[in-house]
Amino acid sequence: MALTELEKITVNMDPVDLGQIDLLVREGFYQNRTDFIRMPTRNQLSTHSEAVKQTVVRKELVLGLQHYTRRPKGVAGGWQGAGYKGPGGG
């Protein structure tokens, strides 16, 4: 993954836990704190990958069903799904 594709997050940690992470980094178990945090995160995502896939499918179906809405009052025609471009033709 290219560096430009990464997003930063903030994690609040107990100073003792952070000290232990720093110790593992100094001892060479991890390159840095980020690698320490990234590894179990990826493991958890892998463990729950099927649930993530099912949720994505379910959300796509719900969004597809909710896509069709009425045009604003005063605009002639049918549904947005039938070619409505919105005010100004956009």
N, C-alpha and C positions, 0 to 999 in steps of 0.2 A: 504494500500500500504506500503510495507516495505521501510525503510529508504534508502536502497541501490538502490531502483528503482527511486528515486527522482533526478531531475536535477535542478541545480541552474540557476537562471536568474538574470540579473541586470536591475533594473527599476530606471530611473531618475525621481525624484519627486520634486515639489516645496516645499521649507522648511515649508511653512504654511500648505500645505496639509499633510505633514509628521507629523507636530506637532498635527494636528487634529486627525490623525490616532493614534498617541501615547496617546493622551487624551482618546480616546475610549478604547484603550487597558488598560490603567490605571484604567478606570472606570469599567472594567470587561465585556464590550460588546464583546470583542474578546480576545483570549488567547495571541495573539502576532500579529505582523505586517503581518506575513505570512498568518495567518488565515483571516485577513481582506482582503488581496489581493486574496486569494484562493476562497473565497465564491462567489464574483461576477464573477470571471472567470468561475467557474463551472456553475453558472446560465446562462451565455452567451453561453457556450458550449451546455447546455441543450436546450436553445432557438433555437439554430441553428443546432441541431443534425441532422435533416432531410437533410439539405444542405450538411453537412459533409458526411453523408452516400452516398448521390448522387454523390458527388465529388469523393469519394473513388471508387465507382463502375465505374464511367467514366474513372478515371485514370487507373484502373486495365484493362479495355478494351483496352485503348490506349496502355498500356505497352504490352499487349498480342499481339496486332497487330504489334507492332514495334520490337518484339523479333527476328524475322527471318531476318538474314542479310547474305550477301555473305561471303564465306570463303575467307581468305586472298589469294592473288594472289600466284599461284604456289602450292596450296594445292588441291589435287584431291578430287572429290566427289561432293555431292549436297549441301544442305542447312544445317545450324546449327541445325534447328529443326528436321533434319533427322538423328540425332545421332552424329553430329560432336562434338568432344571433345576439339578441339583447338590444338595449337602447343604443341607437346610433349605428346599428348593424355590426357591432364588434363581436 
